[in-house]
Amino acid sequence: MTGEAKGYTVAVRALCEFTAKQGDLDLRFTPSPTALEGIAGHAVVASRRGEHYRSEVTLEGDYGLLHVRGRADGYDPDQNLIEEVKTFRGQFASIPDNHRHLHWAQLRIYGHLMCEQLAMEQVNLALVYFDIGSQQETLLRETRSAAELKAIFEDHCSRFIAWAEQEMRHREARNVALADMRFPHADFRPGQRQLAESVFRANAGKRCLLAQAPTGIGKTLGTMFPALKAAPKESIDKLVFLAAKTPGRKLALDAASTLKAGGTIPIRVLELTARDKACEHPDKACHGDACPLARGFYDRLPAARAASLDAPLLDRDTLRTIGLEHDVCPYYLGSEMARWSDLIVGDYNYWFDGGAMLYALAMERGWRVSVLADEAHNLVARARGMYSASLARGSLRAARSVAPPQVQKPLEKLGRAWTEAGKAAPLPYQVLDTIPQKLLDSLQNATSAITEYMAAFPEGLDPALQEFYFDALQFQRLAESFGEHSLFDLTRTDERDTELAIRNLVPAPFLKPRFAFAHSTTLFSATLSPWHYFADLLGMPEDTVWIDVDSPFVASQLKVEVARGISTRYQHRKSSLVPIADLMARQYAEQPGNYLAFFSSFDYMEQAADMLAQRHPAIPQWRQSRRMSELERTAFLERFTLEGTGIGFAVLGGAFGEGIDLPGARLIGAFVATLGLPQVNPVNEQLRERLQALFGAGYDYAYLYPGLQKVVQAAGRVIRTEQDQGTVWLIDDRFARPEVLALLPAWWHVQGRATASAP
């Protein structure tokens, strides 16, 4: 939906979702057919029609200030018949009445628009439900006069028009306020203005931006302010701010509150939270027969939606409060409010994942979206995870042990196909050129059987069967797009068990459409170099702008030392423990205070901490532990007080390697006893070989660049403000190599580096 100068444009589907949805929230039929299955289903239906049949018929019409547009799935002029095609799985009789009610509403509006376009007095309408599994069609038909359809159309429009008028007033007030908006502080921080100007120009030029900007300059506000400032002139509908972790979302919400200036800037700000964290009844299924907050959801939604518009900030707690006040699910209330918010804060997956909600909504509704992605050095690894999938043989056995009789046989056939695939891969770890078709066919049959069982018995699946089902669906989806960007491998975990995996190595083919669709995308972080690494792996457009924001810090603030006489290579770790402990003790004696010490693994960290305790027991220390809770992480950080002294031991790339803020005397130094290189193992070696073949830089892309990014992030914890002073020890002789020195921040003064130029 968009507000335009002459009126308010709304899609038929969006109009009907607003006016015709009623009754319970009901998610028993998800996951629905995949997008590819849906497209294929529509094609099958069209292929069965006559030669004059027209698919995807564009229709539009007006009612007052509303301009309604959409595409009917098909029109047969020989029968004067409009069709709306819906693909599904399972039993037709199980489709809820409120779903059909919504489908009829859409079809009748298409009927009115067609009657207007062709000046017809009546038209035949058909809802076509196409079962993906059986390939059978079920048709529901009716005939309506043009007058009847006009009345239906006007009824829907009249019920929506007050909301549309309100939205137009909001959009106008928002744009006026944003055009006049001033930066909320007296002046920009050093480097912050350069970043803000670059973001504004990227939005004005409809281009992507890759911005390396040092910690401490206020990147969140420095990106959010210019993107919002550009919104009125560029007709940007939504600003989507993506963060890798919860602290990043909190910073974004704080920045949004600052920009709202006590309500004088009327932007609607929404925080999206994962369903498992927002769910009030995790023990209940998402439908009205099980969950009280799903029962009658759409009947109570209008009041909750109206109340949400009055909230200064729709963060997780506020959504929960409003949801419970109106007896609606807070998570799905948040999903609804994404349609009506100006600034949406959430995780990367809301835009970049295969089933990304915000990307799907933007595509469906034609939104013009500006995207900001914080701590974007994480995006390569996160995107690889989004487009990877694995299946464990033990999970299949667990699923079979609890499967109902009608699912047992397809799972047994899958097991036999799995065994056959394993015979082609006798090694402990082996990559196969293709995914065996027999395996894919049996997997399809198994998931179809489970889906049909779910449709017939919607009370839910045993957890073991459900877990395998969702893993199998993800595997199937990725198998459809399998190519050189991924590999298929089989790992033998023991004599009995194997694991099948589709591992994404290069997310670029999946992310390119996201960058292409967005009005502008800005990726920013303190560690985004070298640029070509991110451009190649993420698939950024060729006209992407690259900037390295000037640091507000100077070399005299940070003493960077390389411990050239120590090797932290795996085979040298035991012999490195004494010199590392003594180096820490010398630095601590010279300048007592709080330090962080980073190691490549928990085992190495524990050995080093034990050695320090043995040789220098007077130095206070505390350690990161495996699987720390939120409270334990907080307690770890609370040891870094302004008056405190000691060394906190942590794992590089873990919870304390980035995203924490310990300014001033809370942290005066860091020891980084590793280059952060990923472990050499069969999977990473396959990654190196593939990246070498694709980009000619296998070792750099697979090992060196990801490792050094973690090192720089960890060292970046030391200098947080222009007043901070500190010391960083890079402990490994490889840090003295020219190719490694070239990847360290330009403002660092490191002995042995010929220049301070960025790579």
N, C-alpha and C positions, 0 to 999 in steps of 0.2 A: 504494500500500500504506500502510495506517495501522495504528498500534497503538492499540487501544481497551481500555477497562477490562475487558471480558469476554473479550477474546481479540485475535486478529490478523486483520484483514480484508485479503484479497488478491483482486485481479481475476483472472479466468480467464486473460486474456492474459498478465498479469505472472507468474502461477504457471508457465505453460507456457514462457515465455521463460527462466525460471530453470532449469526441470527438463528441458525437451525440446530446447533448442537444442543442436546438435551439429555437428561438422565445421568447414568453412571459413567465414570471413567472406567474403561474396560480395556486392559492390555493383554487379555488372554490370547489374542491372535498375533502377538508379536513374538519372535521376529517374523515379519511378513515375507512374502517372496522378495528376493533381492531385486535391485534396480534392473539388472540385466534380465532376470526372469520376467519382471513386469513388462519391460520393453518387448521381450520375445513373445509374451502372452498377447499383448496388443497386436503384434504383427500377425500372429496366428489367426486371431479373430478377423482382422482386416482381409487376410488372404482367403477367407471363406466366403467373403461377400461378392456381390456382383461387380461387373466391369465399371459401372458408373459410381461406385462407392468412393466417397471422399474421406480421407483420414485427416485428423488434426485441423479442423475447420475453425479459423479465427473469427470470433464474434465480439461485438461491442455495442453498447448503447448507453443512454443517459437517463438520469432521473434527478432533476434539480441540479445541485452542484456535484452529484456523483457521476463519474464516468466508469462504467462497469465493463470489464473485458475478460476474455478467456478463450479457451480452445475446446470445442466439443471433440470427443474422441472420434466420432464418425457420423456421416450423413449419407443415407441411401435415397437419392432422389426418386428412384423407381417406386419406393414404398413410402416416400415422404416421411422417413424415419430417422430420428436422431438417436444415437447410441452413446451411452456412458459405460465404459468398460472398467470393471474392477477385478483385479487378479487376487486370488486367495488360495489357501491350502486348507484341507480338512473337509468338514461337513458343512454344506451350505446352510442347513437348518440351524447351525450354531451361531451364525452371524447375528449379532444383536439387532433388535428393531431400531435402536437409535442410530446405528451405523447406516441402515437402509434409509432412515428418515433424512439423514444428511445427504446421502447420494441422490435421493429423489429431488431434494431442494436444488442441488446443482443442476441436475438434468432439466428441471422445469424452467430454470432461469435461462439455460441454453435454448430451450424451446421458445421462450419469449423472444430472445435476441434473434433467433433464426426466422421467426414469423415476421419480425420487424424488417429484417434484411431482405427477405424474399416476398414480403407483402402477402403472406399466407393467412388464411382464415382459421386453419387448424393444423396440427402436426401430430404424428405418432412418436411416442417416446419409448425407449427400451433401456432398462438397466441390464447389462450383460455381466454376469458373474462367471469368470473364467477360472476353473480349478487348475492350477499349475501342475498338480500331480496327475490327474486323470485326463487333462486336456478337454474336459467337458464344459459346455456352456449351460448356464441356467438363465433364462430370460424372464424378466418381469416387464409387462407392457401396459401402456395406457394411451388413450387418445385425448388430447386437450384442445380446446378452442383457443384462438389468439386472445380473446377477451379474458378467459380464465387465467391464462399464463401471464397476461399483463397485470392482472390483479395480484397474482402471487409475487411477481417481480416487484411491484410497487410496495407490497406489504414488507418484503425483506428490506428494501431500500429505506422505507420510512422508519423502520426500527433501527437502522444503522446510521441514518443521516445526522441524528443529534450527536452521536459519537464522532462522526466525521467532521462536523462543524467544530467540535471541541478540539479535535486533533489539528485541524487547520489553524485554529487560534493559538494552540500551543506551539506549532511549528513556526508561525510568524513571530510570536513573542520570543521563542528560543533563538531564532536567527537574528533578530534585532539585538538581543542581549549579547550574543556571541560576537557579532560584528563590532560592538562597542566594548567588548571585554578587555580589561587591562590585566597585565601580569600582576598576580596577587601580592608580590613582594616589591620592595622599593627598587630593586634592581636584580638583574640576572647574576648568578654566580659565574665566575670565570669558566668558560667553556660551555655553559648552559645556553647562552645566546646563540653561539655557533650551531649547537645541536638543534635548537628551536627553529632557527631560520632554515636549516636544511630540511627539517620535517615539513615546514610550511611550504617550501618550494616543491618538495616531492608530491604533496597533495595538490598543489596548484598545477603541477605538470603531469598529474596522473601517472606517476612513476613509483617504482620501489626504491627503498633506501636501505643500505646496510651501514649502520653507524657504530663504529667503535668509540666508546666514550668512557673515560675513567670513572671509577667509583667516587662518589662524594660530590659530584657536580649537580645532583638533582635530576637524574635522567627521567624519572617518572613524570614529574611536572614539566620538564623540558621537552617532552614529546607530546603529552596530553594537551597542554595549552595550545600549541600551534595547530594540532590536528583539529581541535574544536574551533579554533579561530578561522580555519579554512572552510569549515562546514557550510556556512551560508552561501558563499560565492560559488562553491563547487557542488551545491545541492547534495551534500552528503547526508544520508539518512541515519546511519549508525556509525559510531566509533566503537570498535571492539578492542579492548585491552586484554592481552593474553599474558599470563604469568606462569612460570614453571612450578612455583610452590606457593603455599598459603601466605607466607610473609610478603611475597610480591603482590598478591591480591590486596592485602591490607594496605600496602603503600599506595596502590592505585586508588583505593577507596578514600584514603586520607587526602590524596591529591585532588580527587573529585570534590570532596567536601570543601577544601580550600578554594577551589575555583568557583563553586556555587555561591560563595561569598554571602552566607547567611540567607540564601534564597533569592538573591537578586538576579542570579543567572538560572533561569528555569530549565535546567537539563534534568532529565529523569535518569537516575543512575541505578543500575541493577547488578547484583553479584550473583553469579551462577555457581552452584555448589554441586558436587557429585551426589548422585541419588542415594548411595549407601550412607552418606553423611547427613542427608537432609530427611531421610525417611523416618517417620514417626512410628511406624509399625513394621519393622523389618521381618517380623515373623508372619506377616500376612501378604497374600497375593494382591496385585494391583487391579482389583475389580470390586464392584459394589457388593458382591455376595460375601467378600472376605474382609474388606477394609472399610471402616466407617467414613474415612476421609475420601474414598472413591465413590461411595454411595451418594447419588444425587449431585455429583461434583459439578456438572455443567448447569444444573439448576441454580446452584449457589454461587457459581463463578462470577456472574455480573456484579454482584455486590462486593465480592472480594477484589475484583479488578478495579472497581471504582475507588475502594478504600486504598488500594495500592498507589493510585495516582497522587494521593495526598501525602504520602510518606516522603520525608526529606531525602531518604536514602534507602533503597530496597536491598539491604545487605541480608545475609543469611538469617540473623536474629529477627529482623523486621518482617521478613517473609514468613517466618515461623509464627510470629505473633499474629499477623493478619490471617494466615491460613487457619490457625486454630480458632480464632475468633469467629470465622465464617464456616468452620467445619469443612474445609477443603485441604487437599494435600499441598503442603508448602512447596515441595519440589516441582509439581506440575503447575502450581500458581506461578513460580518463577519462569517456567517454560512459556507460559502464556504472556507474562509481562515482557519477555524478550521482544515481542511484537510491537510493544508500545514504548520502549525505552530508547534513550538517545545514546547513552554510554553503557556498554555492557562489559563487565569484568569477569573473566573466567580463566580456565586452564586452556593450554594449547589445543586439547582434543576438541574443543567446541568449534574450531575452525579447520584444523588440519587433519583430523581423524577421518577414516573412511566413511563413518556414519555421522559426521559432524553436524550437530543440530543447527548452529547459526549459519553455516555455509549452505545447508539445505534450505533453510528459511529464506536466506538472501536470494538464492537461485529461484525459488518458487515465487517470491514476491517482487523480484526485480529491485531490491534495495541497492543503493550505492553505499558501499561500506569502506571505511578506512580502518586498517588493521595495524595495531601496535603490538609487537611481541618483545617482552622484556627477557633479559638473561638468555638471549637467543642462541648463545653458544650451545645450549642444551638441545636445540631443536633437531640437530642431526640424529642424535641418539634416540630422542623421544619419537621422532617420525619413523625411524627404523623399527622401533617397537610397535608402533601403530599398524605397520604393514608387514608384520611377521606373525606366524602362528605355529603352534606345535601340538602334537598329539602323543600321549604316552600310552604304551601298551597296558600298563597297570590300570590306567583310567578306563580303558575299554573293558578290561576284566571286571572292574568294579561296577561299571554300567550294566554289563550283562548279568551280573549277579542279582541285580534288583529290577531288571527290565520286565515289563509285562509280557505275556506270551506272544502278542502280535508284533513285538519289537525284537524278540529273541533271535528269530531266524535271520533278519537283515544284519544284526550285529555279529552273528556267527559267520555269515558270508564275508563281512568286512574283516573279521579276524583271519580268515583264510587268504584273502587278498593281501592283507598286511604281511602274513608269513611269506607269501610268494614274493612280495617286494623285497623282503629281507634277504631272500636267497641271492638276489642280484647285488647285494651289498654285504659281503662277508666280513669286511674289516670292522674294527671297533668304531671307527668314524669314517663315513664314506659319503661323498657327494655324487648324486645321480644327475644325468643330463636332463632328464624329463621326469615328470610325475606319472607313474604307471596309470594308464587309462582304466584298467580293471579296478585299481584301488579307488580312483575317483568315482567310478560308477557305483561301486559298493558303498562308498561313503554317502553319495547322493541318496541311494535307496534307504540307507539307515536313517539319515536325518529326515527324509520324507515320512518314514514310518513313525518316527517319534513325533513329528509335527502333527500327523493325522491323529495319533493317540491323544496328544494335547488338546486338539480340537474336540475330540469326542469326550474326553474326560478332563475338563478344564480345572479340576481341583489342584493340579500341579504335579510335578515330577519328584521322584526321590532325588535328594541333592546330588548323589553320585552320577545318576543318569543325566540330570540337568547340566552339571558341570561339563560332562563329556559332550553333550549336545551343543552347548554354546561354543566350545572349543572346535568342534567339528564344523559348525557353520562358518566360523572365522577362517578355518583352513580352506573350506570350499570357496569362499569369496575370493581369497587371495590366489587360489589355484586358477581362477578364471582369468586373472591378469598376469600370470607367471611369465617372466621374461628375464633378460640379462641383468635387470636391476636386482634380482633375488637369486637365491640358490635353494635347492631342495636336497636335504641330507638326512641320513639315518645314523643314529648313535646307539650303540649297544651299551646300555647302562649296567647290565649284568648278563648272566647266561640266559636268563629267561626274558628279560625286558629290553625293548627298543623304544626309541623316540623318533618320530617323524617331525621334520620342521621345514617350513618355508621361511627363510631368513631374508629379510630385506637388507640390502647392502647400500643401495642408492635410492633415497626417497624421491628424487627429482621427478620421475614420471607421475607420481601421485600428487605432488605438491604444485607442480606447474599450473594446473587449472585453478588452484586457489589464488596464486599470485596474479594470474591473468584476469580472473573475475573481479578481484578487489579493485576499488578505485585507486588505492595506494596501500602498500604494505611497508612498514618500517620495522626492521629487525635491529635491535640494539643490545649492546652488552659491552663490558669492559674488555672482553677477549673475543674479537671477531676478525682475527687475522691468521693467516693470509686470506685475502678476500676470495681468491679463486677457489679455495677449499669449500667455502660455503656456497658460492655460486654454482659450482659443479654438482655438489651433493644434494642441494636443496632445489635446484632447477630454477634459479632466479632469472628474470627476463634479461635480455642482453643490454637493455638501456638502464639497468639498475645503477643508481648513484652510490658511490662508495665515499665515505668520509672517515677520517681519523681525527676525532675532536681533540683540540689542544688540551693538554692536561693543566689543571690549576696548580699541580704540585711541581716542585723543583727537586733536582737531584740531591741537594743538600739536606732535604727532609729524610731521605731514606738511604741508609748505608747498606749496599748490596755486596755481599762477600761470596765468593765461590770457593768451596773446600776442595781444592784440586787434588789433594792427596788421598781422597777417600772414594771408594767405589761401592755403590749400593746395588750392583748387579746381583742376581740371585745367588750365584756361586760365591760371592764375596761378602754376603751379609753377615755371617758369623764373625768374620774378621773386622767388620766395620763397626761393631757394637761399642768396643772400648773407645776408639777415636771419636765416635759421635758423642758418647756420653761425656768425654773430657772436653770436647769443643763446646757443648752446651754449658758445662760447668764454668768454663773460662768466660764465656759471654755473660752468663748470669752474674759472675763475680764482678766483672767490669761494670755492669749496669743492671743491678737488681730490679725486678719488675715482673710483669706478666708476659709470658710467651706462649705461643702455640707451636707444637712440633708435629709435623705431618709425615706419615709413612705410607708405604704402598699397600700394606695389608695389616690386619689385626695381629697376626702372628709376629710380624716384624716390629710392629709398634710395641707389643707386650715385651718382646725381648729387649728392645732399646730402653723402655721404661724401667724394666727390672735391673738392667745394667746401671742406669743412672742412680737408682735407689741403692744399689750395692756399693758403687764407688763414691757417690756423693749424697749420702742419706739426708743431709741437712736441707736440700733443695725440695720445697713442697712440690707435689705433683698430683695430678688427677687425670683420669683416662676415659676416653670414649669406650663404650661397651657395645657389643652387638645388639641390634634390635632395641635401641633405647626408646623409651616412651617419651611422650611430649613433656611430661614432668621431669624426667631424667635429663633430657636435653636442656631444659630450662635451668635445672640445678647445675649442670656443667658450666653453662654460660655465666651463672650468677657468681661463680668463683672468681671471675675477672672483675674485681672491684678496683676503684681508683687507688685505694691504699694497699691493695693486695700484692703478693709476689708469688711466683711459682710457674710451673710449666704444665700446660694442658696438652696431653697426647691425643692425637686424632688421626683418622685415616683420610688420606688425600681423596678428594672427590666425594666425601661423605657429607654428613649433615653440617659440619663446621668448616668445610672448605670453601663455601660461598654463601652469600645471602645473610651473613650475620654482621652486626655493626657493633664494634667495640672501640669507640674513639678515645683519644687522649691516652691517659695512663692505664686505661683498662687493658690495653694491649700495646706493648712497645717493641715486639719483635716476633719473628717466626723462623723456624728451622724447617726446611723442606728437604727431607732425606730420600728423594726419589725424583726421577724425571716424569713420573706419572704415566709411563708407557703402558698401554694395555698388555695383559699377559700374552706371551707367545703360546698359542694353542692351535689346534687344527682349524677351528672356526676363524680365528683372527688371521691365520695364514691364508685361508681361502679369501677372506676380505682383502688382504694385501694383494693377492694375485689378481683378483677381479678389478680392483682399483688401478693396478698397474696396467692392465689391459685396456681399461676405459680411459684413463687420464694420464698414464705414464708417470704416476707418482705414488706407487703402491705403499712403500714404507712410510713416506711422509703423511699420506692420508689416513693410513690405518693405525699408525703408532705415534709418530713424532708430534703432529699437530694436536691431536686430542690430548696427549700427555702434557704438553707444554701449556695448553689452555688451563688445565687443572692446576698446574704449578702457579701460573700468574694469578688465577682466581684466589688461591690460598694465600699467596704473598700479598694480595690486595686487601686482606683483612687488616694490615698493619697501619696504612696511611688512609685515614677516612676524612680528615679535614685539612685545611691549609695550615693549621697550627700543630698538627701531629708531627712527631719525630720518631724514627724507629730504625730497626736493623732487620735485614733478612739474610739468612745463610742458606745458600743453595748447595746442598751437600751431595756432590758426585762430580768426578773429574770430567764427565761428559758435558757439564754445564759450560766448560771453557771452550767447547768447539764453536767455530764461527757460525755454523748453520743453526746452532742452538741459541747463541747470543743474539743472532739477528731476529729471533722470535720473541725476545723479551721487550717490555714496554720501552718506547723511545726515550722517555724522561728518566729512566733508570741510568745511573752511571755505574757501569760494571767494568771492572778492570779487565783489559784484554779486548774489549769491543772497540773496533776502529772508529766507528761512527755511531751516532745516536739516531740514525734514520730508521724509520719503520720499514718492515718488509713490504 
